[in-house]
Amino acid sequence: MCKACCEHRRIFSTLTLLVFLLLMLGTSSFVEAKALLLYKGSEQGYGYNILMKYFAPVLKELIETYDVLDVESIDFPSMDLTPYNLIVTCYYSPQMVNAKRYLEKLTYFVVNGGKILIVNNLGASIDASGTNHPGLAEINSLYNLLGISYTFSWKKVTPLKVIVDNNYSAVSSLKFEKLRDVERYKLISPYSKSLIQVLAEDGNTYDMAILSNLGAIISYSYLFDDDGKLTIDLPHLLATLIYGSDGSFRVLVVGKENYELQKALDYTLLDYDWKSSIVPVLSSYDLVILYNWEFPITDAKLLKYIMDGGTVAVIGKGNTQKQIDSLTLDKELFPTPPDFYISFARNVSFQIPPSGATLLVTSSQGGGLVWKIVSGLGQIIYYPIDLVRKELRGLLIQSVLSQVPFSIQPIVNSWSMHLDDFPLPAYNRKLDILTREFGDITDNDFYYNIWWPSMKQLAAELGIKYTTFFVANYNAAITWPFSFQEYANTPQQLLALKELINSNFEIGIHGYNHIPLTSERWKAEQLDLALSIFKIFLKNTLGETYVPYAYVAPDNIIDAFGVERLLKTFPSLKIVGTTYRGSGTLSEFEILFDKVVVVPRTTYGYYPKEKLIANSVLSLMMLGTYQYFLHPDDLFSNDRNPEKKTWADMYESLRSFLLTMKQYYPFLRNQWASESGDTIYIFFKERPLIKKQQGRLTVVLPIGYHLPRYYYFRSSEPFVLTGGKIVYSYGNLTIIEQIENIMEVRKQVK
């Protein structure tokens, strides 16, 4: 292997490690935090004075509260550091009580999301007891997180030239002529960069101030020049550590906490910070969302950010209130079928758009509800706070991201179709709604001679992969005996199972019976027994080779207790299906026990077609997925067929809905429920790192992460794509498939 290839592999390996650490830290900062300033009392005010004179005033200006502590007066390894998001240390001496435990504590702090700024000396390379000194392993356990490798190499040199990074330089000219300390720090991460480089008389170059994603170090010898002038722009440096650098695609939310907005942002996988007030540095954010604010904007910092090209979304009430029956989307916001609308039927307080505004969402009454106006080089988006609702999260996300001139959003790009309660027991009932349409037939005849052949025909026509969810009986037993007598009502259930096991359809399970698996309904030992008996029944019925990967909760109700008992008996399960329309704890996309994905299905039933499309499109706008389910007995359910439609009408509505989705969203991958569960698991567990530079977005997936991955991408200018390919384009929306671990999108040079 050539030397260049070896170097590329080394850098990428380091990058992979750093990305992994960053992704472990999560994507958002939701709670207001503060800084901790540490000094040593034994140093007669050395560290304290520097911290209070130079660092504390900057933190105060940055709206960051702080505590100042003598590290020698407290049991630091036992201290609770959760209130802090930044630690700044300033020490002269290398001695520390319990030095190894001190370094271990700082390591955990950084791993758990904190950042650290080390001024001058690490302060813990020698244990104050005179024994048990840290070695390079303990020291580098912290330094390596900052993308630095350290060796004991202190010496004094006369600097020939000192180079300060232009972006972080405090002054234009500096004087360095005196003998000064240097140490050897090796940068081992592409994301760590030198802020101060010293070219010394010994012929070596030393990095004496280094910034990384997780912290920074500054040698005191180069914090000031010979005339006592600060070399580093401390406001810029501290703002970078607190609010993030310009190097990542980020969103800032300002306002009180709101669960619906938080979950909407969580689902985008984008980095965001949530603050109670405007932060001084806005340039590092690609989008600022003001929650529960008023239009017009009057804050000077926000106005400058907008004039310089920033995008600000105002979510708030307005000067008008009306009953809104439905919502219509502009094509710039998201591609939709003709005559698409979202039923709403609620009172909405909204701001009447000013002259010259572009309407993004209009009401059935003809007025603009969501709109944008251009201001300077930037823009302001208005979104009514009454539209911040669970079912409209996708509308909220696309209303803002669609207007960012250069934006990217990871998506799932998968949909699955669930046939709940099939195969199912029949009772040879003759129902009026059946006999009126089909003559003298029973429910058994309908399920297996009409409904199932129709569904197979539809699958063949549209190329759909079904997952059926087998239910053996509908008894209400929650204590022994647990039998399967209903399964023997008719022979067709067994015949259908035999057909399915040899088909291209997946068989999931629906539980022993139709009683939800919750701690309220079941005792653990009885539920374990019922599920164990059900497992034996499945083996006897479907064979030893059958393995269930998907489960749907009866009535879409289940709790953590039920999932835990379910996994005990069926550890192969990958998904637990519920409903997104529920209000319980398991009505969100989430991973439980680091193993199984909760998939709240977003779309259900046969009609009205407009509602099926609206629910599905809203889900696509949120996560790039929709999960659809229906039942074979929906025809004669009063709740699910309130209009008493015929099977012919319901089938035609279903077919038309699926054809529409296939036509307008051809990029969506249809998968079995278990495959879609795998895709969603990977989506949440293997988060991409999205970096930005001027006119360029880079998406990094560490080696070992799954490919391909998919994204909604928008650009107001032509662009060049490497490491990926375009699979769909409509208006200003492009669907990108990432096919290499590093993908880059850059604006095309004119």
C-alpha positions in Angstrom: 0.0 0.0 0.0 1.4 3.4 -0.9 2.4 6.0 1.7 -0.5 8.3 0.7 -3.0 5.6 1.1 -1.7 4.7 4.5 -1.9 8.3 5.6 -5.5 8.6 4.2 -6.5 5.4 6.1 -4.9 6.8 9.3 -6.7 10.1 9.1 -10.0 8.5 8.2 -9.6 6.1 11.2 -9.0 9.0 13.5 -11.9 10.8 12.0 -14.1 7.8 12.5 -13.3 7.6 16.2 -14.0 11.3 16.7 -17.3 11.1 14.8 -18.3 8.2 17.0 -17.5 10.2 20.1 -19.4 13.2 18.8 -22.5 11.1 17.8 -22.5 9.5 21.3 -22.9 13.0 22.7 -26.2 13.5 21.0 -27.5 16.2 18.6 -29.0 18.8 20.8 -28.4 21.0 23.8 -31.8 21.6 25.4 -31.0 22.7 29.0 -29.4 26.0 30.0 -26.0 25.2 31.5 -23.1 27.0 32.9 -19.3 27.0 33.1 -17.0 25.9 35.9 -13.7 27.7 36.4 -11.1 25.8 38.3 -7.9 27.1 39.9 -5.4 26.0 42.6 -5.4 27.9 45.9 -1.8 27.0 46.6 -0.7 29.0 43.6 -1.3 32.3 45.4 -3.9 33.7 43.0 -2.2 32.7 39.7 -5.0 30.9 38.1 -7.8 32.7 39.9 -6.6 36.1 38.8 -6.3 35.0 35.1 -9.7 33.4 35.1 -11.5 36.3 36.7 -9.7 39.0 34.7 -9.8 37.5 31.2 -12.3 34.6 31.1 -15.1 35.4 33.5 -16.1 38.8 31.9 -16.3 37.1 28.5 -18.5 34.3 29.9 -20.8 36.9 31.4 -21.0 38.7 28.1 -21.9 35.4 26.4 -24.9 34.9 28.8 -23.1 32.0 30.4 -23.3 31.8 34.2 -20.3 30.3 36.0 -18.9 29.0 39.3 -15.3 29.6 40.4 -13.8 26.9 42.6 -10.4 26.1 44.2 -9.9 22.5 43.0 -7.7 21.8 46.0 -10.5 22.7 48.4 -13.1 20.2 47.2 -13.3 16.5 46.4 -13.4 17.0 42.7 -13.7 13.3 41.6 -17.0 13.1 43.6 -18.4 16.4 42.4 -21.6 16.5 40.3 -20.7 18.0 37.0 -24.0 17.7 35.2 -24.9 21.4 35.7 -21.9 22.4 33.6 -21.3 22.3 29.9 -17.8 23.9 30.0 -14.9 23.6 32.3 -12.0 26.1 32.2 -8.9 25.2 34.1 -5.9 27.5 34.8 -2.9 25.9 36.7 0.8 26.6 37.0 2.0 23.6 38.9 1.7 20.0 37.7 0.8 18.6 41.1 -2.8 17.5 41.9 -4.3 15.5 44.8 -5.6 12.2 43.4 -4.3 13.2 39.9 -5.5 10.0 38.2 -9.0 10.3 39.5 -9.0 14.0 38.5 -8.1 13.0 34.9 -10.7 10.2 34.9 -13.4 12.6 36.1 -12.6 15.1 33.3 -12.6 12.2 30.8 -16.1 11.2 31.8 -17.2 14.9 31.7 -16.1 15.2 28.0 -17.5 11.8 27.0 -20.9 12.8 28.5 -21.1 16.0 26.4 -19.0 18.6 28.3 -16.2 20.7 26.8 -12.9 21.7 28.4 -10.5 24.6 28.0 -7.1 24.0 29.5 -5.1 27.2 30.1 -1.4 26.7 30.5 -0.8 23.4 32.4 -2.9 20.2 32.6 -2.2 20.5 36.3 -2.3 16.8 37.0 0.8 15.1 35.6 2.2 14.5 39.1 0.2 13.2 42.1 0.6 15.5 45.1 1.1 12.5 47.4 4.4 11.8 45.7 3.2 8.3 44.5 0.7 6.9 41.9 1.6 9.5 39.3 -0.4 9.5 36.0 1.4 8.2 33.0 0.9 9.0 29.4 -2.1 6.6 29.2 -4.0 8.6 31.8 -3.0 11.9 30.4 -3.8 11.0 26.9 -7.2 9.5 27.9 -8.2 13.1 28.1 -6.0 14.7 25.5 -6.9 12.1 22.8 -10.6 13.2 23.1 -9.4 16.7 22.1 -7.7 15.1 19.1 -4.2 15.6 20.6 -1.4 13.2 21.5 1.0 14.3 24.2 4.5 13.2 25.3 6.6 14.7 28.1 8.7 17.1 26.1 8.8 20.5 27.9 11.7 22.8 27.1 12.5 26.5 26.7 13.2 28.0 23.3 13.5 31.3 21.6 10.7 31.6 19.1 11.7 32.7 15.6 8.1 33.2 14.4 4.7 32.9 16.1 1.7 32.4 13.8 -1.8 33.0 15.2 -4.8 31.7 13.3 -6.4 34.7 11.5 -9.9 33.7 12.6 -8.9 33.7 16.3 -6.3 36.4 16.5 -7.0 39.2 19.0 -4.6 41.8 17.4 -2.9 42.2 14.1 0.7 42.5 15.4 2.4 40.7 18.2 5.9 40.7 19.7 7.7 37.5 20.7 11.4 37.8 21.4 11.8 36.4 24.9 12.7 32.8 25.9 9.5 30.8 26.2 8.1 27.4 27.1 7.1 24.9 24.4 5.7 21.3 24.6 5.1 18.7 21.9 1.5 18.2 21.0 0.7 16.1 18.0 -2.7 16.7 16.3 -4.3 13.3 15.6 -7.7 14.5 14.4 -8.6 16.3 11.2 -11.1 18.3 13.3 -8.4 19.7 15.6 -6.6 22.7 14.4 -3.7 24.8 15.7 -4.5 28.3 16.7 -0.9 29.2 17.6 2.2 27.7 15.9 5.7 28.5 17.1 8.7 28.1 14.8 11.6 27.7 17.2 15.3 28.1 17.0 15.7 24.4 17.3 14.2 23.9 13.9 10.9 22.4 15.2 7.3 23.7 15.0 5.2 23.6 18.1 1.4 23.9 18.4 0.9 25.9 21.5 -2.9 26.6 21.2 -5.2 24.0 19.8 -9.0 23.9 19.2 -11.1 20.8 18.7 -14.8 20.0 18.7 -14.6 19.0 22.3 -12.3 21.5 23.8 -9.1 23.5 23.6 -5.7 24.1 25.2 -3.7 27.4 25.4 -0.2 27.7 26.7 0.1 30.6 29.1 3.5 31.4 27.4 1.6 32.4 24.3 -1.7 33.7 25.7 0.1 37.1 25.9 3.0 38.6 23.8 6.0 40.4 25.2 4.0 43.5 25.7 1.2 41.7 27.6 -1.3 41.9 24.7 -3.8 39.0 24.4 -3.0 36.8 21.4 -6.3 34.9 21.2 -9.7 36.4 20.6 -11.3 34.9 23.8 -14.9 35.9 23.0 -14.6 34.1 19.7 -12.9 31.0 21.2 -15.4 30.7 24.1 -18.4 31.3 21.9 -17.1 28.5 19.6 -16.8 26.1 22.6 -20.2 27.0 24.0 -22.3 27.5 20.9 -20.4 25.4 18.3 -18.2 26.4 15.5 -19.0 27.5 12.0 -18.0 24.0 10.9 -21.3 22.1 11.5 -24.8 22.6 10.1 -26.7 23.9 13.2 -30.0 25.2 14.3 -30.6 27.6 17.2 -34.0 27.6 19.0 -34.7 30.6 21.3 -37.6 30.4 23.7 -39.3 28.3 26.3 -39.2 24.5 26.0 -41.8 22.9 23.8 -42.1 19.1 23.4 -43.6 19.1 19.9 -40.9 21.4 18.4 -38.2 19.4 20.3 -39.4 16.1 18.8 -39.7 17.6 15.4 -36.1 18.7 15.5 -34.9 15.4 17.1 -36.3 13.5 14.1 -34.2 15.6 11.7 -31.0 14.3 13.3 -29.6 17.9 12.9 -27.6 19.6 15.6 -29.5 22.2 17.5 -29.1 24.3 20.6 -32.0 25.5 22.6 -31.5 28.8 24.6 -33.8 31.0 26.7 -32.5 34.2 25.1 -30.6 35.4 22.0 -26.9 34.4 22.1 -24.3 36.9 21.1 -22.8 34.8 18.3 -25.3 33.9 15.6 -23.1 33.4 12.6 -22.4 29.7 13.3 -26.2 28.9 12.9 -27.8 28.1 9.5 -31.3 28.7 11.0 -32.6 30.5 14.0 -36.1 29.5 15.3 -37.8 31.9 17.7 -40.4 30.0 19.7 -43.4 31.9 21.1 -42.2 35.2 19.7 -43.9 38.1 17.9 -43.5 39.6 14.5 -42.0 42.0 13.6 -38.5 41.3 14.9 -36.8 44.1 16.8 -33.7 42.6 18.2 -30.6 44.2 16.7 -28.5 41.1 16.7 -31.2 39.1 14.9 -31.8 41.9 12.4 -28.1 42.0 11.5 -28.0 38.2 11.2 -30.9 38.4 8.7 -29.4 41.2 6.7 -26.2 39.3 6.4 -28.0 36.3 4.9 -29.4 34.4 7.8 -32.8 32.6 8.0 -35.0 33.3 11.0 -38.3 31.5 11.7 -40.8 33.2 14.0 -43.2 30.8 15.7 -45.9 32.7 17.5 -49.5 34.1 17.7 -50.7 36.8 15.4 -53.1 39.6 14.9 -55.9 37.5 13.5 -57.9 34.5 14.7 -60.1 32.3 12.5 -61.5 28.8 12.2 -59.4 27.0 9.6 -60.9 24.0 7.9 -57.9 22.9 5.8 -54.4 23.7 4.8 -52.9 23.9 1.3 -49.1 23.8 0.6 -47.1 25.7 -1.9 -45.0 23.4 -4.2 -41.8 25.1 -3.0 -42.4 23.7 0.5 -42.8 20.0 -0.5 -43.9 18.1 -3.5 -47.5 17.0 -3.2 -50.2 15.4 -5.5 -52.7 17.7 -7.2 -55.5 19.0 -5.0 -53.6 18.0 -1.9 -54.8 19.5 1.4 -54.6 18.8 5.1 -57.9 18.7 7.1 -57.6 20.8 10.2 -60.8 22.3 11.5 -59.4 24.4 14.4 -59.2 28.0 15.5 -55.8 29.4 14.5 -54.2 32.7 15.7 -52.0 33.9 12.9 -50.2 37.0 11.5 -51.6 38.4 8.3 -48.7 38.4 5.8 -47.2 41.8 4.9 -47.1 43.1 1.4 -44.6 41.2 -0.8 -44.6 38.0 1.4 -44.3 34.6 -0.3 -47.1 32.3 0.9 -46.0 28.8 1.9 -49.2 27.5 3.5 -52.6 28.9 2.9 -56.0 28.2 4.6 -59.3 27.0 3.1 -60.4 30.6 3.7 -57.8 31.8 1.3 -55.4 33.6 3.7 -51.7 33.0 4.1 -50.9 31.1 7.4 -47.2 30.4 6.8 -45.2 32.9 4.8 -41.7 34.3 4.3 -40.4 37.8 3.5 -36.9 38.7 2.2 -34.9 41.1 4.2 -31.5 42.2 3.0 -29.6 39.0 2.1 -31.7 36.9 4.4 -35.3 36.1 5.2 -37.9 35.7 7.9 -40.4 32.9 8.0 -43.6 33.1 10.0 -45.3 30.0 11.4 -48.4 30.1 13.6 -47.8 28.6 17.1 -51.3 26.9 16.9 -49.9 24.7 14.1 -47.2 23.3 16.4 -48.9 19.9 16.8 -47.7 16.3 16.7 -49.6 15.5 13.5 -48.1 18.6 11.8 -44.5 18.2 12.8 -43.5 17.5 9.2 -45.2 20.6 8.0 -43.3 22.7 10.6 -39.9 21.1 9.6 -40.4 21.6 5.9 -41.8 25.1 6.3 -38.4 26.2 7.7 -35.9 23.8 6.1 -37.3 24.3 2.6 -36.4 28.0 2.8 -32.8 27.6 4.0 -30.7 28.3 0.8 -28.3 25.4 1.4 -29.7 22.7 3.6 -29.7 18.9 4.1 -31.9 16.6 6.2 -31.3 12.8 6.8 -34.4 10.7 6.1 -35.4 7.1 6.5 -36.6 6.5 2.9 -38.7 3.4 3.7 -42.4 2.5 3.9 -44.0 -0.7 4.9 -47.5 -2.1 4.7 -49.0 -4.0 7.6 -51.9 -6.4 7.4 -53.0 -6.5 11.0 -55.0 -9.4 12.3 -54.3 -11.8 9.4 -54.7 -14.7 9.2 -57.4 -14.5 11.8 -60.1 -16.7 13.2 -63.5 -16.6 11.5 -66.9 -17.4 13.1 -69.0 -18.2 10.0 -71.1 -15.1 10.6 -73.5 -13.8 8.0 -73.3 -10.0 8.2 -75.7 -7.7 6.3 -72.9 -5.6 4.8 -71.5 -8.8 3.3 -74.7 -10.4 2.1 -75.9 -7.1 0.5 -72.8 -7.0 -1.7 -71.9 -10.6 -2.2 -74.9 -12.7 -1.4 -75.0 -15.7 0.9 -71.5 -15.7 2.3 -69.9 -15.7 5.8 -67.1 -13.7 7.3 -64.8 -16.7 6.6 -65.7 -16.6 2.9 -65.0 -12.9 2.8 -61.6 -13.1 4.5 -60.2 -16.0 2.5 -62.1 -16.0 -0.8 -62.5 -12.3 -1.4 -60.4 -10.0 0.7 -57.1 -12.1 0.6 -57.2 -12.7 -3.2 -57.9 -9.0 -3.7 -54.9 -8.1 -1.5 -52.6 -10.5 -3.4 -53.7 -9.1 -6.7 -52.9 -5.6 -5.4 -49.5 -6.7 -4.2 -48.7 -8.2 -7.6 -49.9 -5.2 -9.5 -48.0 -2.6 -7.5 -45.0 -4.7 -6.3 -45.8 -4.4 -2.6 -44.2 -6.4 0.2 -46.8 -7.1 2.9 -46.1 -8.1 6.4 -49.1 -9.9 7.9 -49.7 -10.0 11.7 -51.1 -13.3 12.7 -53.6 -13.5 15.6 -54.6 -17.0 16.8 -57.7 -16.0 18.8 -59.6 -13.2 20.4 -60.3 -14.7 23.8 -59.8 -12.4 26.8 -57.7 -14.8 28.8 -55.0 -13.3 31.0 -54.6 -16.4 33.2 -54.2 -20.0 32.5 -55.6 -22.0 30.7 -54.3 -20.5 27.4 -55.8 -22.5 24.5 -56.1 -22.0 20.7 -59.6 -23.2 20.1 -60.7 -20.3 17.9 -57.9 -21.2 15.5 -59.8 -24.4 14.7 -63.0 -22.6 13.8 -62.3 -22.9 10.1 -59.6 -24.6 8.1 -58.8 -21.5 6.0 -56.6 -19.9 8.7 -54.1 -22.8 8.5 -54.2 -22.9 4.7 -53.5 -19.2 4.6 -50.5 -19.6 7.0 -49.1 -22.4 4.9 -49.4 -20.2 1.8 -47.7 -17.3 3.6 -44.8 -19.3 4.9 -44.0 -20.2 1.3 -44.7 -16.8 -0.2 -42.9 -13.5 -0.6 -44.8 -12.0 2.4 -43.5 -11.7 5.9 -45.4 -13.2 8.9 -45.4 -11.1 12.0 -47.1 -11.8 15.3 -49.9 -10.0 17.1 -49.7 -11.7 20.5 -51.3 -14.7 22.1 -54.6 -12.9 21.9 -55.9 -9.4 21.4 -55.3 -8.2 25.0 -52.6 -5.4 25.0 -49.3 -6.3 26.8 -49.3 -3.8 29.7 -48.6 -4.1 33.4 -52.2 -3.0 34.1 -53.6 -6.1 32.3 -51.1 -8.8 32.9 -49.0 -10.3 35.7 -45.5 -11.0 34.6 -45.6 -14.8 35.2 -49.0 -15.2 33.4 -47.8 -13.1 30.4 -44.6 -15.1 30.2 -46.6 -18.3 30.3 -49.0 -17.1 27.6 -46.2 -16.0 25.3 -44.2 -19.2 25.8 -47.3 -21.2 24.9 -47.8 -19.0 21.9 -44.2 -19.6 20.8 -44.7 -23.3 21.0 -47.9 -23.0 19.0 -46.1 -21.0 16.3 -43.4 -23.7 16.0 -46.1 -26.4 15.7 -48.0 -24.3 13.1 -45.3 -22.7 11.1 -42.4 -25.0 11.6 -39.1 -24.9 13.5 -37.5 -22.5 10.9 -40.0 -19.8 11.5 -38.6 -16.8 13.3 -40.8 -13.7 14.1 -39.1 -10.3 13.5 -42.1 -8.0 13.8 -44.9 -7.6 16.4 -47.9 -5.3 16.4 -49.5 -4.4 19.7 -53.2 -5.2 20.0 -55.2 -2.0 19.9 -51.8 -0.3 19.3 -51.3 -0.3 23.1 -48.2 -1.6 24.9 -45.8 -0.4 27.6 -42.2 -1.0 28.5 -43.2 -3.9 30.7 -44.9 -5.5 27.7 -41.9 -5.0 25.4 -39.6 -6.4 28.0 -41.7 -9.6 28.5 -42.1 -9.9 24.7 -38.4 -9.8 24.1 -37.8 -12.3 26.8 -39.8 -14.9 24.8 -39.1 -13.6 21.3 -35.6 -12.0 21.3 -35.6 -12.0 17.5 -38.1 -9.2 17.3 -36.9 -6.0 15.6 -40.0 -3.8 15.6 -43.0 -3.2 17.8 -45.8 -1.6 15.9 -48.1 1.0 17.6 -49.8 4.1 16.2 -48.5 7.6 15.8 -51.9 9.0 16.6 -51.8 7.6 20.1 -51.0 9.7 23.2 -49.2 6.9 25.2 -45.5 6.7 25.9 -44.9 4.3 23.0 -46.4 6.5 20.2 -43.0 7.9 19.1 -40.3 6.4 17.0 -37.7 5.2 19.5 -35.4 2.3 20.3 -36.1 0.3 23.5 -33.6 -1.9 25.3 -31.0 -0.9 22.7 -32.6 -3.6 20.5 -36.2 -3.1 19.3 -37.6 -0.2 17.3 -41.0 1.2 18.3 -42.7 2.0 14.9 -45.8 4.1 15.5 -47.8 3.6 12.2 -48.8 6.9 10.7 -51.5 5.9 8.2 -54.4 3.4 8.5 -57.6 2.3 6.9 -59.1 2.5 3.4 -60.7 5.9 3.1 -61.0 8.8 2.7 -58.2 8.7 0.2 -57.4 12.4 0.9 -56.8 11.7 4.6 -54.6 8.7 3.8 -52.5 10.8 1.5 -52.3 13.7 3.9 -51.2 11.5 6.8 -48.6 9.8 4.7 -47.2 13.0 3.2 -46.9 14.7 6.6 -45.0 11.7 7.8 -42.7 11.9 4.7 -42.1 15.5 5.5 -41.1 14.6 9.0 -38.9 11.5 8.6 -39.0 10.4 5.0 -41.2 7.4 5.9 -44.8 6.4 6.3 -46.0 3.2 8.0 -49.4 1.9 6.8 -51.8 -0.6 8.3 -55.3 -2.0 7.7 -57.4 -4.9 8.8 -59.4 -7.6 6.9 -62.5 -6.8 9.0 -62.4 -3.0 8.4 -65.4 -3.5 6.1 -67.8 -4.4 8.8 -66.4 -2.3 11.6 -68.5 0.7 12.6 -65.5 2.7 13.6 -63.4 1.9 10.6 -66.2 2.0 8.0 -68.5 4.6 9.3 -69.9 5.4 5.9 -70.9 1.7 5.3 -69.0 1.6 2.0 -68.9 -1.5 -0.1 -65.8 -3.6 -0.4 -65.5 -2.6 -4.0 -65.4 1.1 -3.0 -62.9 0.5 -0.2 -60.6 -1.5 -2.4 -60.7 1.2 -5.1 -59.9 3.9 -2.5 -57.0 1.8 -1.2 -55.7 1.1 -4.7 -55.9 4.7 -5.7 -54.1 5.8 -2.6 -51.2 3.4 -3.1 -51.0 4.3 -6.8 -50.8 8.0 -5.9 -48.0 7.5 -3.4 -46.1 5.3 -5.8 -46.4 7.9 -8.6 -45.5 11.0 -6.6 -42.8 9.5 -4.3 -41.1 6.9 -6.5 -37.8 7.2 -4.5 -39.4 5.5 -1.4 -38.3 2.0 -0.8 -41.0 -0.5 0.1 -39.8 -2.9 2.7 -41.2 -5.6 4.9 -41.9 -4.4 8.5 -38.7 -6.0 9.8 -36.6 -4.5 7.0 -38.1 -1.1 7.7 -37.4 -1.6 11.4 -33.7 -2.3 10.6 -33.7 0.9 8.5 -35.2 3.0 11.2 -32.8 1.5 13.8 -29.8 2.4 11.6 -31.2 5.8 11.0 -31.3 6.7 14.7 -28.2 4.7 15.9 -25.8 5.6 13.1 -26.1 9.4 12.9 -24.2 11.1 10.2 -21.9 14.0 11.0 -22.8 17.0 8.8 -20.0 19.5 8.4 -20.2 22.8 6.5 -17.8 25.2 4.9 -18.5 28.1 2.6 -20.7 26.8 -0.2 -20.0 23.1 0.8 -21.7 20.4 2.9 -19.8 17.3 3.9 -21.6 14.2 5.3 -19.5 11.7 7.1 -20.4 8.2 8.1 -17.7 6.2 9.9 -16.5 3.0 8.4 -18.7 0.2 9.6 -21.9 2.3 9.3 -24.5 1.1 6.8 -24.8 2.4 3.3 -26.7 3.7 1.5 -28.3 6.6 3.4 -30.8 9.2 2.1 -31.3 12.9 2.5 -33.6 15.8 1.6 -31.4 18.4 0.0 -32.1 21.9 -1.1 -29.9 24.4 -2.9 -30.8 27.8 -4.3 -27.9 27.4 -6.8 -26.5 24.6 -9.0 -24.4 22.1 -7.1 -21.9 19.3 -7.6 -22.3 16.0 -5.8 -19.6 13.5 -4.9 -19.9 10.3 -2.9 -23.7 10.1 -3.6 -26.2 10.2 -6.4 -29.5 11.9 -7.1 -32.5 9.6 -7.0 -35.3 12.1 -7.3 -35.7 15.8 -7.9 -38.8 18.0 -7.8 -38.7 21.8 -7.7 -36.2 22.8 -5.1 -36.1 19.4 -3.4 -33.5 16.8 -4.3 -33.4 13.3 -2.8 -29.8 12.2 -2.5 -28.5 8.7 -1.9 -25.2 8.5 -0.1 -23.1 5.6 -1.4 -19.7 6.4 0.1 -18.7 7.1 3.7 -17.8 10.7 2.8 -20.3 12.6 0.7 -19.8 16.2 -0.4 -22.2 18.7 -1.9 -20.8 22.0 -3.0 -22.1 24.9 -4.9 -21.1 25.0 -8.5 -18.5 27.6 -9.3 -19.9 30.0 -11.9 
